[in-house]
Amino acid sequence: MSETPRLSTGPAGEAYRTRADREQHLGQRGLVVWFFGLSGSGKTTLAAALEKQLSTKGLAVTSLDGDRLRTGLNKGLGFTAEDRRENIRRAAEAAKLLADAGLVVVAAFITPFAELRDSVRAILGDDVVIIFADSPVEVCATRDVKGLYQAAASGAVSHFTGTAQAFERPSPEEKVVTIATDSGTPAEAAETLGKELLPRIRPTNF
């Protein structure tokens, strides 16, 4: 006979499954892997490679990125300091809900300031691993598939990170994993990262 799932009571008195129940059902721990870096640094490509890598292990994985959220949840937000804070706050809160559901969330956002990365840690706590996709701005500009660096140079795009607006590299005190994306392949980096994350997502005693 199957075990009756444990239920907790919500604000309105309704019952729902706990996070532990959802994780037990999926056979994995909820986790957010947050990639940040300049436009063109390869963070989105690396995030997609990691999502594919983890999916092949039978894990329930989903992704969030700045472009997708700016067409919906974050539609209407610009690139001022205040709008960037709100963009990241909403993204982190969405990731938190998904991790609470037991999913592995692979997120890719420029997240250019240490203050913003601190806010991600404040919202997600121990549920987040923050990864810096490190690539020189000159290399990023050569991967300018969206034409953003060219548009910024011509003045057609304002507040562009890396040119008009600063990007704060992580200090030694920041708790981030750094991956150099100007060498090697995304698949190779994702395979290495996936092996490191797997024991945390699917512990042996789970």
One Martini backbone bead per residue (centre of mass of N, CA, C, O) as a GRO file, in nm:
protein
  206
    1MET     BB    1   0.096   0.036   0.023
    2SER     BB    2   0.080   0.353  -0.012
    3GLU     BB    3   0.190   0.642   0.097
    4THR     BB    4   0.077   0.906   0.260
    5PRO     BB    5   0.093   1.220   0.196
    6ARG     BB    6   0.225   1.496   0.313
    7LEU     BB    7   0.063   1.778   0.467
    8SER     BB    8   0.004   2.122   0.435
    9THR     BB    9  -0.094   2.451   0.533
   10GLY     BB   10  -0.222   2.719   0.406
   11PRO     BB   11  -0.338   3.038   0.441
   12ALA     BB   12  -0.648   2.927   0.361
   13GLY     BB   13  -0.630   2.602   0.460
   14GLU     BB   14  -0.502   2.452   0.249
   15ALA     BB   15  -0.371   2.164   0.109
   16TYR     BB   16  -0.020   2.065   0.065
   17ARG     BB   17   0.270   1.980  -0.048
   18THR     BB   18   0.579   1.940   0.027
   19ARG     BB   19   0.895   1.966  -0.070
   20ALA     BB   20   0.983   1.684   0.017
   21ASP     BB   21   0.764   1.539  -0.147
   22ARG     BB   22   0.844   1.643  -0.427
   23GLU     BB   23   1.135   1.536  -0.423
   24GLN     BB   24   1.064   1.240  -0.375
   25HIS     BB   25   0.901   1.206  -0.635
   26LEU     BB   26   1.152   1.297  -0.829
   27GLY     BB   27   1.445   1.225  -0.711
   28GLN     BB   28   1.523   1.530  -0.612
   29ARG     BB   29   1.682   1.836  -0.581
   30GLY     BB   30   1.644   2.155  -0.550
   31LEU     BB   31   1.795   2.389  -0.797
   32VAL     BB   32   2.011   2.676  -0.868
   33VAL     BB   33   2.169   2.776  -1.177
   34TRP     BB   34   2.363   3.079  -1.199
   35PHE     BB   35   2.429   3.264  -1.476
   36PHE     BB   36   2.696   3.504  -1.548
   37GLY     BB   37   2.747   3.781  -1.785
   38LEU     BB   38   2.815   3.889  -2.066
   39SER     BB   39   2.734   3.963  -2.363
   40GLY     BB   40   2.865   3.676  -2.523
   41SER     BB   41   2.992   3.473  -2.295
   42GLY     BB   42   2.801   3.191  -2.292
   43LYS     BB   43   2.577   3.141  -2.074
   44THR     BB   44   2.335   3.032  -2.243
   45THR     BB   45   2.485   2.798  -2.378
   46LEU     BB   46   2.574   2.663  -2.113
   47ALA     BB   47   2.292   2.627  -1.996
   48ALA     BB   48   2.184   2.444  -2.223
   49ALA     BB   49   2.397   2.221  -2.187
   50LEU     BB   50   2.321   2.154  -1.893
   51GLU     BB   51   2.030   2.081  -1.937
   52LYS     BB   52   2.093   1.844  -2.123
   53GLN     BB   53   2.278   1.685  -1.934
   54LEU     BB   54   2.067   1.646  -1.700
   55SER     BB   55   1.838   1.518  -1.869
   56THR     BB   56   2.001   1.252  -1.937
   57LYS     BB   57   1.969   1.174  -1.614
   58GLY     BB   58   1.648   1.222  -1.547
   59LEU     BB   59   1.601   1.517  -1.491
   60ALA     BB   60   1.423   1.795  -1.370
   61VAL     BB   61   1.442   2.062  -1.607
   62THR     BB   62   1.482   2.420  -1.621
   63SER     BB   63   1.453   2.754  -1.772
   64LEU     BB   64   1.612   3.086  -1.748
   65ASP     BB   65   1.591   3.410  -1.918
   66GLY     BB   66   1.603   3.733  -2.011
   67ASP     BB   67   1.453   3.721  -2.283
   68ARG     BB   68   1.201   3.564  -2.190
   69LEU     BB   69   1.111   3.751  -1.949
   70ARG     BB   70   1.091   4.024  -2.130
   71THR     BB   71   0.817   3.900  -2.277
   72GLY     BB   72   0.671   3.894  -1.982
   73LEU     BB   73   0.724   3.928  -1.669
   74ASN     BB   74   0.949   4.174  -1.768
   75LYS     BB   75   0.774   4.352  -1.915
   76GLY     BB   76   0.884   4.701  -1.929
   77LEU     BB   77   1.169   4.671  -1.861
   78GLY     BB   78   1.470   4.808  -1.838
   79PHE     BB   79   1.828   4.941  -1.782
   80THR     BB   80   1.816   5.044  -1.525
   81ALA     BB   81   1.895   5.005  -1.206
   82GLU     BB   82   1.604   4.954  -1.109
   83ASP     BB   83   1.521   4.749  -1.333
   84ARG     BB   84   1.741   4.542  -1.276
   85ARG     BB   85   1.656   4.471  -0.992
   86GLU     BB   86   1.369   4.373  -1.070
   87ASN     BB   87   1.449   4.158  -1.273
   88ILE     BB   88   1.611   3.983  -1.068
   89ARG     BB   89   1.399   3.946  -0.854
   90ARG     BB   90   1.190   3.796  -1.026
   91ALA     BB   91   1.373   3.568  -1.118
   92ALA     BB   92   1.442   3.457  -0.833
   93GLU     BB   93   1.149   3.402  -0.745
   94ALA     BB   94   1.086   3.201  -0.970
   95ALA     BB   95   1.315   3.002  -0.902
   96LYS     BB   96   1.217   2.938  -0.617
   97LEU     BB   97   0.951   2.800  -0.694
   98LEU     BB   98   1.082   2.574  -0.867
   99ALA     BB   99   1.265   2.457  -0.645
  100ASP     BB  100   1.025   2.395  -0.450
  101ALA     BB  101   0.920   2.177  -0.671
  102GLY     BB  102   1.213   2.017  -0.743
  103LEU     BB  103   1.371   2.173  -0.945
  104VAL     BB  104   1.599   2.238  -1.195
  105VAL     BB  105   1.755   2.559  -1.239
  106VAL     BB  106   1.850   2.730  -1.538
  107ALA     BB  107   2.021   3.039  -1.530
  108ALA     BB  108   2.041   3.353  -1.745
  109PHE     BB  109   2.220   3.647  -1.638
  110ILE     BB  110   2.408   3.915  -1.628
  111THR     BB  111   2.445   4.037  -1.348
  112PRO     BB  112   2.666   4.301  -1.311
  113PHE     BB  113   2.628   4.324  -0.995
  114ALA     BB  114   2.696   4.249  -0.674
  115GLU     BB  115   2.424   4.337  -0.561
  116LEU     BB  116   2.255   4.138  -0.736
  117ARG     BB  117   2.391   3.876  -0.638
  118ASP     BB  118   2.311   3.917  -0.344
  119SER     BB  119   2.004   3.905  -0.395
  120VAL     BB  120   2.002   3.614  -0.491
  121ARG     BB  121   2.109   3.493  -0.226
  122ALA     BB  122   1.883   3.605  -0.041
  123ILE     BB  123   1.650   3.443  -0.186
  124LEU     BB  124   1.799   3.138  -0.225
  125GLY     BB  125   2.046   3.065  -0.078
  126ASP     BB  126   2.124   2.722  -0.077
  127ASP     BB  127   1.982   2.692  -0.381
  128VAL     BB  128   2.253   2.829  -0.499
  129VAL     BB  129   2.459   2.847  -0.798
  130ILE     BB  130   2.723   3.060  -0.897
  131ILE     BB  131   2.815   3.148  -1.243
  132PHE     BB  132   3.098   3.258  -1.424
  133ALA     BB  133   3.112   3.381  -1.751
  134ASP     BB  134   3.435   3.408  -1.875
  135SER     BB  135   3.489   3.691  -2.099
  136PRO     BB  136   3.612   3.895  -2.302
  137VAL     BB  137   3.480   4.165  -2.458
  138GLU     BB  138   3.618   4.112  -2.734
  139VAL     BB  139   3.497   3.828  -2.766
  140CYS     BB  140   3.199   3.897  -2.734
  141ALA     BB  141   3.185   4.084  -2.989
  142THR     BB  142   3.237   3.839  -3.194
  143ARG     BB  143   2.941   3.712  -3.081
  144ASP     BB  144   2.729   3.929  -3.216
  145VAL     BB  145   2.431   3.805  -3.303
  146LYS     BB  146   2.246   4.071  -3.216
  147GLY     BB  147   2.408   4.353  -3.252
  148LEU     BB  148   2.474   4.514  -2.979
  149TYR     BB  149   2.760   4.631  -3.001
  150GLN     BB  150   2.706   4.791  -3.258
  151ALA     BB  151   2.466   4.956  -3.147
  152ALA     BB  152   2.624   5.085  -2.913
  153ALA     BB  153   2.844   5.225  -3.089
  154SER     BB  154   2.608   5.399  -3.248
  155GLY     BB  155   2.373   5.466  -3.013
  156ALA     BB  156   2.110   5.270  -3.027
  157VAL     BB  157   2.222   5.166  -2.744
  158SER     BB  158   2.159   5.187  -2.410
  159HIS     BB  159   2.297   5.062  -2.124
  160PHE     BB  160   2.540   4.887  -2.210
  161THR     BB  161   2.701   4.619  -2.113
  162GLY     BB  162   3.062   4.693  -2.134
  163THR     BB  163   3.030   5.004  -2.220
  164ALA     BB  164   2.817   5.213  -2.091
  165GLN     BB  165   2.816   4.984  -1.871
  166ALA     BB  166   2.914   4.833  -1.607
  167PHE     BB  167   3.114   4.543  -1.503
  168GLU     BB  168   3.126   4.333  -1.222
  169ARG     BB  169   3.354   4.155  -1.113
  170PRO     BB  170   3.431   3.912  -0.917
  171SER     BB  171   3.538   3.872  -0.619
  172PRO     BB  172   3.710   3.669  -0.403
  173GLU     BB  173   3.458   3.681  -0.195
  174GLU     BB  174   3.290   3.556  -0.394
  175LYS     BB  175   3.050   3.290  -0.441
  176VAL     BB  176   3.198   3.153  -0.721
  177VAL     BB  177   3.199   3.004  -1.036
  178THR     BB  178   3.457   2.977  -1.280
  179ILE     BB  179   3.419   3.002  -1.644
  180ALA     BB  180   3.599   2.973  -1.927
  181THR     BB  181   3.454   3.072  -2.256
  182ASP     BB  182   3.733   3.101  -2.451
  183SER     BB  183   3.744   2.787  -2.392
  184GLY     BB  184   3.641   2.533  -2.518
  185THR     BB  185   3.331   2.370  -2.459
  186PRO     BB  186   3.014   2.359  -2.350
  187ALA     BB  187   2.995   2.050  -2.321
  188GLU     BB  188   3.245   2.014  -2.143
  189ALA     BB  189   3.158   2.204  -1.914
  190ALA     BB  190   2.884   2.064  -1.853
  191GLU     BB  191   2.997   1.788  -1.775
  192THR     BB  192   3.165   1.880  -1.536
  193LEU     BB  193   2.938   2.026  -1.382
  194GLY     BB  194   2.738   1.791  -1.362
  195LYS     BB  195   2.920   1.608  -1.185
  196GLU     BB  196   2.931   1.815  -0.944
  197LEU     BB  197   2.607   1.840  -0.901
  198LEU     BB  198   2.473   1.557  -0.874
  199PRO     BB  199   2.514   1.493  -0.562
  200ARG     BB  200   2.320   1.732  -0.483
  201ILE     BB  201   2.060   1.643  -0.644
  202ARG     BB  202   2.150   1.314  -0.605
  203PRO     BB  203   2.176   1.170  -0.338
  204THR     BB  204   2.250   0.862  -0.201
  205ASN     BB  205   2.030   0.909   0.052
  206PHE     BB  206   1.747   0.968  -0.114
   0.00000   0.00000   0.00000
